[in-house]
Amino acid sequence: MSLPQRSASTRASVLTDGMEKPLLDNRTYRVVRLANDLEALLIHDPDTDKASAAMDVNIGSFSDADDMPGMAHAVEHLLFMGTEKVR
């Protein structure tokens, strides 16, 4: 099965190639922006044969309005209340 060709417009642009890190950290870091404006942090570890992925949607208590502290935490609990396990 062959993968579809991608045009140049769908490639990621590198925002930073390398970051400040401890001297003993041999991993390489790169921040890229995808065509849909999603930013991703890529970490290469030459000492492992495993791969993983994680996602952060950049919301939470730091996004709470000043006049409504705790709103993100309250919404989190409302989401749990709608699950089968909680019912």
ZAMARGU-4260 file (C-alpha; in steps of 0.2 Angstrom, whole numbers, plus 5000, padded with zeros to 4 digits):
<rodrens>
0) 5000/5000/5000 | 5008/5017/4995 | 5005/5033/5004 | 4998/5048/4996 | 5011/5061/4990
5) 5010/5077/5000 | 5013/5094/4993 | 5025/5107/5000 | 5011/5116/5008 | 5007/5102/5021
10) 5025/5101/5028 | 5030/5107/5045 | 5040/5123/5047 | 5054/5122/5060 | 5051/5135/5074
15) 5066/5131/5084 | 5080/5118/5081 | 5088/5115/5098 | 5084/5120/5116 | 5092/5124/5132
20) 5095/5108/5141 | 5106/5100/5154 | 5123/5095/5148 | 5120/5076/5151 | 5104/5076/5141
25) 5109/5068/5124 | 5092/5070/5116 | 5088/5082/5102 | 5073/5094/5103 | 5064/5103/5089
30) 5048/5113/5089 | 5038/5113/5072 | 5022/5121/5066 | 5011/5110/5055 | 5001/5116/5041
35) 4985/5117/5052 | 4995/5129/5064 | 4997/5115/5077 | 5014/5116/5086 | 5023/5100/5090
40) 5038/5097/5101 | 5049/5083/5093 | 5061/5074/5104 | 5074/5062/5098 | 5082/5050/5110
45) 5096/5040/5101 | 5097/5028/5116 | 5080/5020/5114 | 5071/5009/5101 | 5054/5015/5107
50) 5043/5029/5101 | 5029/5038/5109 | 5017/5053/5107 | 5008/5064/5119 | 4996/5079/5116
55) 4994/5095/5126 | 4979/5106/5121 | 4985/5121/5131 | 4970/5123/5142 | 4967/5122/5161
60) 4969/5132/5176 | 4981/5144/5167 | 4967/5148/5155 | 4954/5152/5169 | 4947/5170/5168
65) 4953/5180/5183 | 4936/5182/5190 | 4932/5163/5189 | 4947/5154/5196 | 4944/5135/5197
70) 4933/5134/5181 | 4944/5122/5172 | 4944/5110/5187 | 4925/5112/5188 | 4922/5108/5170
75) 4934/5092/5172 | 4922/5085/5185 | 4907/5089/5175 | 4915/5079/5160 | 4917/5064/5172
80) 4899/5065/5178 | 4894/5061/5160 | 4903/5045/5159 | 4895/5027/5161 | 4908/5023/5175
85) 4901/5038/5186 | 4883/5035/5183
</rodrens>
